[in-house]
Amino acid sequence: MHKFACKDLGIDCEFSATGENKEETLQKAMAHGGVVHKDLMEGQTEEQKAGFDKMLYDSIQPV
Ligand SMILES: [Zn+2]
């Protein structure tokens, strides 16, 4: 199992997601971010988005 939490990215949000593997967890995190943190994502440049995606991916930890 892998786990993601918004708090791990310094976002003030109680959301966390778990998945069988990193990819599944990432999908859940992206689905959440695309809705709940839409404003946060929309204000970013393509470059910032790419950096954010990497940071998100790296923050997913095995549990
Ligand atoms: Zn969140």
PDB file of the backbone (N, CA, C, O) and the ligand in Angstrom, with CONECT records:
HET     ZN  A 101       1
ATOM      1  N   MET A   1       0.830  -1.213   0.000  1.00  0.00           N
ATOM      2  CA  MET A   1       0.000   0.000   0.000  1.00  0.00           C
ATOM      3  C   MET A   1       0.863   1.261   0.000  1.00  0.00           C
ATOM      4  O   MET A   1       1.936   1.319   0.600  1.00  0.00           O
ATOM      5  N   HIS A   2       0.339   2.267  -0.703  1.00  0.00           N
ATOM      6  CA  HIS A   2       1.010   3.562  -0.726  1.00  0.00           C
ATOM      7  C   HIS A   2       0.044   4.616  -0.225  1.00  0.00           C
ATOM      8  O   HIS A   2      -1.174   4.464  -0.324  1.00  0.00           O
ATOM      9  N   LYS A   3       0.606   5.686   0.316  1.00  0.00           N
ATOM     10  CA  LYS A   3      -0.237   6.724   0.886  1.00  0.00           C
ATOM     11  C   LYS A   3       0.203   8.118   0.456  1.00  0.00           C
ATOM     12  O   LYS A   3       1.391   8.425   0.360  1.00  0.00           O
ATOM     13  N   PHE A   4      -0.805   8.947   0.202  1.00  0.00           N
ATOM     14  CA  PHE A   4      -0.570  10.361  -0.097  1.00  0.00           C
ATOM     15  C   PHE A   4      -1.408  11.197   0.866  1.00  0.00           C
ATOM     16  O   PHE A   4      -2.542  10.839   1.187  1.00  0.00           O
ATOM     17  N   ALA A   5      -0.848  12.300   1.318  1.00  0.00           N
ATOM     18  CA  ALA A   5      -1.621  13.243   2.131  1.00  0.00           C
ATOM     19  C   ALA A   5      -1.297  14.657   1.673  1.00  0.00           C
ATOM     20  O   ALA A   5      -0.137  14.990   1.433  1.00  0.00           O
ATOM     21  N   CYS A   6      -2.325  15.482   1.555  1.00  0.00           N
ATOM     22  CA  CYS A   6      -2.128  16.873   1.166  1.00  0.00           C
ATOM     23  C   CYS A   6      -1.158  17.570   2.113  1.00  0.00           C
ATOM     24  O   CYS A   6      -0.357  18.406   1.696  1.00  0.00           O
ATOM     25  N   LYS A   7      -1.241  17.219   3.376  1.00  0.00           N
ATOM     26  CA  LYS A   7      -0.386  17.855   4.388  1.00  0.00           C
ATOM     27  C   LYS A   7       1.086  17.639   4.101  1.00  0.00           C
ATOM     28  O   LYS A   7       1.920  18.477   4.446  1.00  0.00           O
ATOM     29  N   ASP A   8       1.413  16.505   3.463  1.00  0.00           N
ATOM     30  CA  ASP A   8       2.804  16.216   3.113  1.00  0.00           C
ATOM     31  C   ASP A   8       3.348  17.217   2.109  1.00  0.00           C
ATOM     32  O   ASP A   8       4.559  17.391   1.973  1.00  0.00           O
ATOM     33  N   LEU A   9       2.428  17.875   1.407  1.00  0.00           N
ATOM     34  CA  LEU A   9       2.839  18.889   0.433  1.00  0.00           C
ATOM     35  C   LEU A   9       2.721  20.290   1.021  1.00  0.00           C
ATOM     36  O   LEU A   9       2.911  21.288   0.325  1.00  0.00           O
ATOM     37  N   GLY A  10       2.405  20.350   2.309  1.00  0.00           N
ATOM     38  CA  GLY A  10       2.277  21.643   2.961  1.00  0.00           C
ATOM     39  C   GLY A  10       0.938  22.308   2.685  1.00  0.00           C
ATOM     40  O   GLY A  10       0.769  23.501   2.934  1.00  0.00           O
ATOM     41  N   ILE A  11      -0.018  21.532   2.168  1.00  0.00           N
ATOM     42  CA  ILE A  11      -1.350  22.072   1.893  1.00  0.00           C
ATOM     43  C   ILE A  11      -2.231  21.852   3.122  1.00  0.00           C
ATOM     44  O   ILE A  11      -2.278  20.758   3.685  1.00  0.00           O
ATOM     45  N   ASP A  12      -2.929  22.917   3.524  1.00  0.00           N
ATOM     46  CA  ASP A  12      -3.783  22.841   4.702  1.00  0.00           C
ATOM     47  C   ASP A  12      -5.090  22.143   4.337  1.00  0.00           C
ATOM     48  O   ASP A  12      -6.104  22.790   4.074  1.00  0.00           O
ATOM     49  N   CYS A  13      -5.048  20.810   4.325  1.00  0.00           N
ATOM     50  CA  CYS A  13      -6.184  20.002   3.890  1.00  0.00           C
ATOM     51  C   CYS A  13      -6.076  18.639   4.554  1.00  0.00           C
ATOM     52  O   CYS A  13      -4.982  18.094   4.700  1.00  0.00           O
ATOM     53  N   GLU A  14      -7.214  18.095   4.952  1.00  0.00           N
ATOM     54  CA  GLU A  14      -7.215  16.822   5.676  1.00  0.00           C
ATOM     55  C   GLU A  14      -7.217  15.600   4.758  1.00  0.00           C
ATOM     56  O   GLU A  14      -7.201  14.464   5.232  1.00  0.00           O
ATOM     57  N   PHE A  15      -7.238  15.835   3.444  1.00  0.00           N
ATOM     58  CA  PHE A  15      -7.350  14.717   2.510  1.00  0.00           C
ATOM     59  C   PHE A  15      -6.125  13.809   2.507  1.00  0.00           C
ATOM     60  O   PHE A  15      -4.985  14.273   2.536  1.00  0.00           O
ATOM     61  N   SER A  16      -6.384  12.525   2.472  1.00  0.00           N
ATOM     62  CA  SER A  16      -5.315  11.567   2.230  1.00  0.00           C
ATOM     63  C   SER A  16      -5.882  10.442   1.369  1.00  0.00           C
ATOM     64  O   SER A  16      -7.083  10.173   1.392  1.00  0.00           O
ATOM     65  N   ALA A  17      -5.015   9.797   0.619  1.00  0.00           N
ATOM     66  CA  ALA A  17      -5.452   8.717  -0.263  1.00  0.00           C
ATOM     67  C   ALA A  17      -4.480   7.550  -0.154  1.00  0.00           C
ATOM     68  O   ALA A  17      -3.283   7.730   0.072  1.00  0.00           O
ATOM     69  N   THR A  18      -5.018   6.371  -0.318  1.00  0.00           N
ATOM     70  CA  THR A  18      -4.159   5.194  -0.349  1.00  0.00           C
ATOM     71  C   THR A  18      -4.454   4.410  -1.622  1.00  0.00           C
ATOM     72  O   THR A  18      -5.550   4.485  -2.177  1.00  0.00           O
ATOM     73  N   GLY A  19      -3.464   3.664  -2.068  1.00  0.00           N
ATOM     74  CA  GLY A  19      -3.646   2.847  -3.261  1.00  0.00           C
ATOM     75  C   GLY A  19      -2.746   1.628  -3.199  1.00  0.00           C
ATOM     76  O   GLY A  19      -1.822   1.554  -2.389  1.00  0.00           O
ATOM     77  N   GLU A  20      -3.034   0.680  -4.068  1.00  0.00           N
ATOM     78  CA  GLU A  20      -2.246  -0.556  -4.109  1.00  0.00           C
ATOM     79  C   GLU A  20      -0.805  -0.273  -4.512  1.00  0.00           C
ATOM     80  O   GLU A  20       0.129  -0.939  -4.065  1.00  0.00           O
ATOM     81  N   ASN A  21      -0.652   0.733  -5.371  1.00  0.00           N
ATOM     82  CA  ASN A  21       0.690   1.107  -5.814  1.00  0.00           C
ATOM     83  C   ASN A  21       0.747   2.621  -5.982  1.00  0.00           C
ATOM     84  O   ASN A  21      -0.248   3.318  -5.786  1.00  0.00           O
ATOM     85  N   LYS A  22       1.917   3.114  -6.346  1.00  0.00           N
ATOM     86  CA  LYS A  22       2.147   4.548  -6.444  1.00  0.00           C
ATOM     87  C   LYS A  22       1.245   5.187  -7.507  1.00  0.00           C
ATOM     88  O   LYS A  22       0.721   6.283  -7.308  1.00  0.00           O
ATOM     89  N   GLU A  23       1.073   4.501  -8.620  1.00  0.00           N
ATOM     90  CA  GLU A  23       0.273   5.038  -9.729  1.00  0.00           C
ATOM     91  C   GLU A  23      -1.192   5.213  -9.316  1.00  0.00           C
ATOM     92  O   GLU A  23      -1.813   6.233  -9.613  1.00  0.00           O
ATOM     93  N   GLU A  24      -1.731   4.202  -8.628  1.00  0.00           N
ATOM     94  CA  GLU A  24      -3.121   4.277  -8.197  1.00  0.00           C
ATOM     95  C   GLU A  24      -3.309   5.414  -7.196  1.00  0.00           C
ATOM     96  O   GLU A  24      -4.294   6.149  -7.256  1.00  0.00           O
ATOM     97  N   THR A  25      -2.370   5.548  -6.293  1.00  0.00           N
ATOM     98  CA  THR A  25      -2.436   6.615  -5.287  1.00  0.00           C
ATOM     99  C   THR A  25      -2.332   7.976  -5.956  1.00  0.00           C
ATOM    100  O   THR A  25      -3.035   8.916  -5.586  1.00  0.00           O
ATOM    101  N   LEU A  26      -1.454   8.075  -6.939  1.00  0.00           N
ATOM    102  CA  LEU A  26      -1.270   9.327  -7.678  1.00  0.00           C
ATOM    103  C   LEU A  26      -2.565   9.726  -8.391  1.00  0.00           C
ATOM    104  O   LEU A  26      -2.943  10.897  -8.392  1.00  0.00           O
ATOM    105  N   GLN A  27      -3.231   8.759  -8.990  1.00  0.00           N
ATOM    106  CA  GLN A  27      -4.486   9.040  -9.690  1.00  0.00           C
ATOM    107  C   GLN A  27      -5.530   9.616  -8.747  1.00  0.00           C
ATOM    108  O   GLN A  27      -6.235  10.565  -9.091  1.00  0.00           O
ATOM    109  N   LYS A  28      -5.624   9.035  -7.553  1.00  0.00           N
ATOM    110  CA  LYS A  28      -6.591   9.522  -6.561  1.00  0.00           C
ATOM    111  C   LYS A  28      -6.220  10.922  -6.097  1.00  0.00           C
ATOM    112  O   LYS A  28      -7.085  11.778  -5.916  1.00  0.00           O
ATOM    113  N   ALA A  29      -4.926  11.144  -5.907  1.00  0.00           N
ATOM    114  CA  ALA A  29      -4.452  12.456  -5.467  1.00  0.00           C
ATOM    115  C   ALA A  29      -4.739  13.512  -6.530  1.00  0.00           C
ATOM    116  O   ALA A  29      -5.151  14.624  -6.202  1.00  0.00           O
ATOM    117  N   MET A  30      -4.522  13.172  -7.801  1.00  0.00           N
ATOM    118  CA  MET A  30      -4.769  14.103  -8.896  1.00  0.00           C
ATOM    119  C   MET A  30      -6.263  14.402  -9.028  1.00  0.00           C
ATOM    120  O   MET A  30      -6.655  15.545  -9.264  1.00  0.00           O
ATOM    121  N   ALA A  31      -7.089  13.374  -8.873  1.00  0.00           N
ATOM    122  CA  ALA A  31      -8.538  13.552  -8.956  1.00  0.00           C
ATOM    123  C   ALA A  31      -9.009  14.502  -7.859  1.00  0.00           C
ATOM    124  O   ALA A  31      -9.865  15.355  -8.095  1.00  0.00           O
ATOM    125  N   HIS A  32      -8.454  14.354  -6.672  1.00  0.00           N
ATOM    126  CA  HIS A  32      -8.785  15.228  -5.547  1.00  0.00           C
ATOM    127  C   HIS A  32      -8.296  16.648  -5.810  1.00  0.00           C
ATOM    128  O   HIS A  32      -9.042  17.614  -5.651  1.00  0.00           O
ATOM    129  N   GLY A  33      -7.032  16.758  -6.215  1.00  0.00           N
ATOM    130  CA  GLY A  33      -6.436  18.072  -6.447  1.00  0.00           C
ATOM    131  C   GLY A  33      -7.132  18.850  -7.554  1.00  0.00           C
ATOM    132  O   GLY A  33      -7.287  20.068  -7.472  1.00  0.00           O
ATOM    133  N   GLY A  34      -7.553  18.123  -8.599  1.00  0.00           N
ATOM    134  CA  GLY A  34      -8.205  18.763  -9.729  1.00  0.00           C
ATOM    135  C   GLY A  34      -9.550  19.374  -9.375  1.00  0.00           C
ATOM    136  O   GLY A  34     -10.038  20.262 -10.074  1.00  0.00           O
ATOM    137  N   VAL A  35     -10.150  18.897  -8.288  1.00  0.00           N
ATOM    138  CA  VAL A  35     -11.452  19.416  -7.864  1.00  0.00           C
ATOM    139  C   VAL A  35     -11.303  20.370  -6.681  1.00  0.00           C
ATOM    140  O   VAL A  35     -11.719  21.527  -6.744  1.00  0.00           O
ATOM    141  N   VAL A  36     -10.708  19.871  -5.614  1.00  0.00           N
ATOM    142  CA  VAL A  36     -10.628  20.650  -4.373  1.00  0.00           C
ATOM    143  C   VAL A  36      -9.577  21.758  -4.438  1.00  0.00           C
ATOM    144  O   VAL A  36      -9.768  22.835  -3.873  1.00  0.00           O
ATOM    145  N   HIS A  37      -8.464  21.487  -5.132  1.00  0.00           N
ATOM    146  CA  HIS A  37      -7.391  22.483  -5.204  1.00  0.00           C
ATOM    147  C   HIS A  37      -7.260  23.042  -6.613  1.00  0.00           C
ATOM    148  O   HIS A  37      -6.166  23.359  -7.079  1.00  0.00           O
ATOM    149  N   LYS A  38      -8.404  23.153  -7.277  1.00  0.00           N
ATOM    150  CA  LYS A  38      -8.465  23.633  -8.642  1.00  0.00           C
ATOM    151  C   LYS A  38      -7.795  25.009  -8.787  1.00  0.00           C
ATOM    152  O   LYS A  38      -7.011  25.233  -9.710  1.00  0.00           O
ATOM    153  N   ASP A  39      -8.111  25.911  -7.876  1.00  0.00           N
ATOM    154  CA  ASP A  39      -7.554  27.265  -7.926  1.00  0.00           C
ATOM    155  C   ASP A  39      -6.033  27.247  -7.845  1.00  0.00           C
ATOM    156  O   ASP A  39      -5.339  28.001  -8.527  1.00  0.00           O
ATOM    157  N   LEU A  40      -5.541  26.360  -6.986  1.00  0.00           N
ATOM    158  CA  LEU A  40      -4.101  26.226  -6.771  1.00  0.00           C
ATOM    159  C   LEU A  40      -3.415  25.763  -8.057  1.00  0.00           C
ATOM    160  O   LEU A  40      -2.348  26.260  -8.417  1.00  0.00           O
ATOM    161  N   MET A  41      -4.044  24.805  -8.743  1.00  0.00           N
ATOM    162  CA  MET A  41      -3.485  24.236  -9.966  1.00  0.00           C
ATOM    163  C   MET A  41      -3.567  25.234 -11.125  1.00  0.00           C
ATOM    164  O   MET A  41      -2.639  25.340 -11.928  1.00  0.00           O
ATOM    165  N   GLU A  42      -4.676  25.960 -11.204  1.00  0.00           N
ATOM    166  CA  GLU A  42      -4.909  26.846 -12.342  1.00  0.00           C
ATOM    167  C   GLU A  42      -3.964  28.043 -12.392  1.00  0.00           C
ATOM    168  O   GLU A  42      -3.697  28.583 -13.467  1.00  0.00           O
ATOM    169  N   GLY A  43      -3.459  28.456 -11.238  1.00  0.00           N
ATOM    170  CA  GLY A  43      -2.581  29.605 -11.201  1.00  0.00           C
ATOM    171  C   GLY A  43      -1.146  29.286 -11.581  1.00  0.00           C
ATOM    172  O   GLY A  43      -0.290  30.171 -11.590  1.00  0.00           O
ATOM    173  N   GLN A  44      -0.877  28.012 -11.898  1.00  0.00           N
ATOM    174  CA  GLN A  44       0.490  27.598 -12.155  1.00  0.00           C
ATOM    175  C   GLN A  44       0.849  27.609 -13.633  1.00  0.00           C
ATOM    176  O   GLN A  44       0.006  27.383 -14.502  1.00  0.00           O
ATOM    177  N   THR A  45       2.125  27.878 -13.894  1.00  0.00           N
ATOM    178  CA  THR A  45       2.631  27.764 -15.265  1.00  0.00           C
ATOM    179  C   THR A  45       2.890  26.286 -15.548  1.00  0.00           C
ATOM    180  O   THR A  45       2.889  25.465 -14.631  1.00  0.00           O
ATOM    181  N   GLU A  46       3.111  25.950 -16.819  1.00  0.00           N
ATOM    182  CA  GLU A  46       3.389  24.554 -17.182  1.00  0.00           C
ATOM    183  C   GLU A  46       4.605  24.035 -16.421  1.00  0.00           C
ATOM    184  O   GLU A  46       4.643  22.883 -15.988  1.00  0.00           O
ATOM    185  N   GLU A  47       5.590  24.905 -16.269  1.00  0.00           N
ATOM    186  CA  GLU A  47       6.821  24.531 -15.576  1.00  0.00           C
ATOM    187  C   GLU A  47       6.557  24.222 -14.101  1.00  0.00           C
ATOM    188  O   GLU A  47       7.058  23.241 -13.553  1.00  0.00           O
ATOM    189  N   GLN A  48       5.754  25.089 -13.477  1.00  0.00           N
ATOM    190  CA  GLN A  48       5.401  24.884 -12.066  1.00  0.00           C
ATOM    191  C   GLN A  48       4.585  23.608 -11.895  1.00  0.00           C
ATOM    192  O   GLN A  48       4.751  22.868 -10.926  1.00  0.00           O
ATOM    193  N   LYS A  49       3.697  23.369 -12.865  1.00  0.00           N
ATOM    194  CA  LYS A  49       2.861  22.160 -12.821  1.00  0.00           C
ATOM    195  C   LYS A  49       3.712  20.908 -12.859  1.00  0.00           C
ATOM    196  O   LYS A  49       3.479  19.963 -12.106  1.00  0.00           O
ATOM    197  N   ALA A  50       4.706  20.907 -13.743  1.00  0.00           N
ATOM    198  CA  ALA A  50       5.593  19.758 -13.879  1.00  0.00           C
ATOM    199  C   ALA A  50       6.353  19.520 -12.577  1.00  0.00           C
ATOM    200  O   ALA A  50       6.514  18.379 -12.143  1.00  0.00           O
ATOM    201  N   GLY A  51       6.818  20.605 -11.959  1.00  0.00           N
ATOM    202  CA  GLY A  51       7.526  20.504 -10.690  1.00  0.00           C
ATOM    203  C   GLY A  51       6.611  20.006  -9.593  1.00  0.00           C
ATOM    204  O   GLY A  51       7.013  19.214  -8.741  1.00  0.00           O
ATOM    205  N   PHE A  52       5.372  20.479  -9.623  1.00  0.00           N
ATOM    206  CA  PHE A  52       4.380  20.082  -8.616  1.00  0.00           C
ATOM    207  C   PHE A  52       4.051  18.603  -8.751  1.00  0.00           C
ATOM    208  O   PHE A  52       3.959  17.887  -7.754  1.00  0.00           O
ATOM    209  N   ASP A  53       3.873  18.145 -10.003  1.00  0.00           N
ATOM    210  CA  ASP A  53       3.568  16.737 -10.248  1.00  0.00           C
ATOM    211  C   ASP A  53       4.668  15.830  -9.719  1.00  0.00           C
ATOM    212  O   ASP A  53       4.401  14.767  -9.159  1.00  0.00           O
ATOM    213  N   LYS A  54       5.909  16.268  -9.905  1.00  0.00           N
ATOM    214  CA  LYS A  54       7.042  15.473  -9.438  1.00  0.00           C
ATOM    215  C   LYS A  54       7.065  15.432  -7.911  1.00  0.00           C
ATOM    216  O   LYS A  54       7.295  14.390  -7.296  1.00  0.00           O
ATOM    217  N   MET A  55       6.818  16.609  -7.321  1.00  0.00           N
ATOM    218  CA  MET A  55       6.797  16.712  -5.861  1.00  0.00           C
ATOM    219  C   MET A  55       5.690  15.805  -5.290  1.00  0.00           C
ATOM    220  O   MET A  55       5.877  15.118  -4.286  1.00  0.00           O
ATOM    221  N   LEU A  56       4.544  15.832  -5.965  1.00  0.00           N
ATOM    222  CA  LEU A  56       3.404  15.015  -5.541  1.00  0.00           C
ATOM    223  C   LEU A  56       3.782  13.528  -5.606  1.00  0.00           C
ATOM    224  O   LEU A  56       3.560  12.762  -4.669  1.00  0.00           O
ATOM    225  N   TYR A  57       4.362  13.159  -6.752  1.00  0.00           N
ATOM    226  CA  TYR A  57       4.747  11.764  -6.958  1.00  0.00           C
ATOM    227  C   TYR A  57       5.750  11.318  -5.892  1.00  0.00           C
ATOM    228  O   TYR A  57       5.635  10.230  -5.328  1.00  0.00           O
ATOM    229  N   ASP A  58       6.735  12.181  -5.630  1.00  0.00           N
ATOM    230  CA  ASP A  58       7.778  11.855  -4.656  1.00  0.00           C
ATOM    231  C   ASP A  58       7.249  11.775  -3.225  1.00  0.00           C
ATOM    232  O   ASP A  58       7.826  11.095  -2.377  1.00  0.00           O
ATOM    233  N   SER A  59       6.131  12.485  -2.964  1.00  0.00           N
ATOM    234  CA  SER A  59       5.600  12.514  -1.599  1.00  0.00           C
ATOM    235  C   SER A  59       4.797  11.268  -1.269  1.00  0.00           C
ATOM    236  O   SER A  59       4.472  11.030  -0.106  1.00  0.00           O
ATOM    237  N   ILE A  60       4.474  10.467  -2.282  1.00  0.00           N
ATOM    238  CA  ILE A  60       3.716   9.234  -2.044  1.00  0.00           C
ATOM    239  C   ILE A  60       4.654   8.180  -1.434  1.00  0.00           C
ATOM    240  O   ILE A  60       5.662   7.792  -2.024  1.00  0.00           O
ATOM    241  N   GLN A  61       4.284   7.750  -0.260  1.00  0.00           N
ATOM    242  CA  GLN A  61       5.155   6.848   0.489  1.00  0.00           C
ATOM    243  C   GLN A  61       4.513   5.476   0.693  1.00  0.00           C
ATOM    244  O   GLN A  61       3.295   5.367   0.834  1.00  0.00           O
ATOM    245  N   PRO A  62       5.342   4.431   0.706  1.00  0.00           N
ATOM    246  CA  PRO A  62       4.801   3.107   1.017  1.00  0.00           C
ATOM    247  C   PRO A  62       4.381   3.040   2.488  1.00  0.00           C
ATOM    248  O   PRO A  62       5.061   3.584   3.358  1.00  0.00           O
ATOM    249  N   VAL A  63       3.283   2.385   2.754  1.00  0.00           N
ATOM    250  CA  VAL A  63       2.842   2.212   4.144  1.00  0.00           C
ATOM    251  C   VAL A  63       2.606   0.742   4.446  1.00  0.00           C
ATOM    252  O   VAL A  63       2.231   0.395   5.566  1.00  0.00           O
TER     253      VAL A  63
HETATM  254 ZN    ZN A 101      -6.390  18.379  -0.448  1.00  0.00          ZN2+
END
